[in-house]
Amino acid sequence: MSATLFSAAKHQSQQSLESGKFQNSEQPYKSGLSDLVKISKAYFTAERQSPTPTTEPPLRTITAQELVSDRETAVIYRLGHSSMLIRLDAEYLLIDPVFSDRASPVQWMGPKRFHPVPVELESLPNIKAVIISHDHYDHLDKASIQALAARVEHFFTPLGVGQYLRDWGIDSSRITELDWWQQSSIGSLTFTATPAQHFSGRGLMDRDKTLWASWVIEGRQARLFFSGDSGYFGGFKEIGERLGPFDLTMIETGAYSELWSKIHMLPEQSVQAHIDLKGKAMLPIHNSTFDLALHDWHEPLELAYEISQSRAVKLLTPIMGEPVSILNPAAQTAWWRDELVQESAQLAME
């Protein structure tokens, strides 16, 4: 399988020859000691009413029978955070699969899931491709990759991320690493790595050694966009102009703060990114599974809901595990508001 260059080299990612590190195309992102002090202080002083749900969020279980009974309809399922299960052109795809209980290098500490994964690994059919956006622990999970390995045909990653998979036992012949604006096809599906405004690293010494990316997935049935993690930047408009419009966009909306808005969009920016991309329907991701920021757990969906209504954007807010038709999505409900009523009632009883 060979990757093809979609555009001129000047549009590819930038990597410093001196440091060997990848760079953002618009806004450099560097965090020093003063930034860490500000963030630490903010965590200690933040006053939040609902950092995590006091009752488990609603969840619909996905069965093995369901996944094999209908292969023709284009459908998307939220599995939690940014993990997505997609059926497109009668094939199944997984994006940023994290099945572990914690988004962490170890499973005895770190952010813990608010809810179970709505599908058991054993219930999944064969997966045509797994797509990884970048190497952070809430997007690239070693245990999940190793557990999925036997049922996945191919893995697509940004530059450098494939080495983790090789280290974890995946053969190189099943891995394709792409630079921004490179694309590769498997069957009727084409995957294009597109720019994002973020950073990478899994430890203290590997900052920006691997590339981060958003992704465009195009099949016979539909064209999809997945943002990965990103601050708001002009790249969204360029992607929309060159590869849009999109039937559905999966846009990061969560784990944000003004303190790190260069690398994680605020809700109003997430909606604007969807508009820039020329999307028909927007599904907010990167929320409602892990506590990774300073806002209440329900705030990302509530703000996205309010902003999308004021801007005439079709917002999709399924509960975890609920099937969403890619081409004909049904009206969605503000399920988190019901959860807040239950939380308030529970707190009043305590």
Secondary structure, 3 states (H helix, E strand, C coil): CCCEECCCHHHCCEECCCCCCEECCCCCCCCCHHHHHHHHHHHHHCCCCCCCCCCCCCECCCCHHHHHHCCCCCEEEEEEECEEEEEECCEEEEECCCCCCECCCCCCCCCECCCCCCCCHHHCCCEEEEECCCCCCCCCCHHHHHHHHHHEEEEEEECCCHHHHHHCCCCHHHEEEECCCEEEEECCEEEEEECCCCCCCCCCCCCCCCCCCEEEEECCCCEEEECCCCCCCCHHHHHHHHHCCECEEEEECCCCCHHHCCCCCCHHHHHHHHHHCCECCEEEECECCCCCCCCCCCHHHHHHHHHHHHCCCCECCCCECCCEECCCCCCCCCHHHHHHHHHHHHHHHC
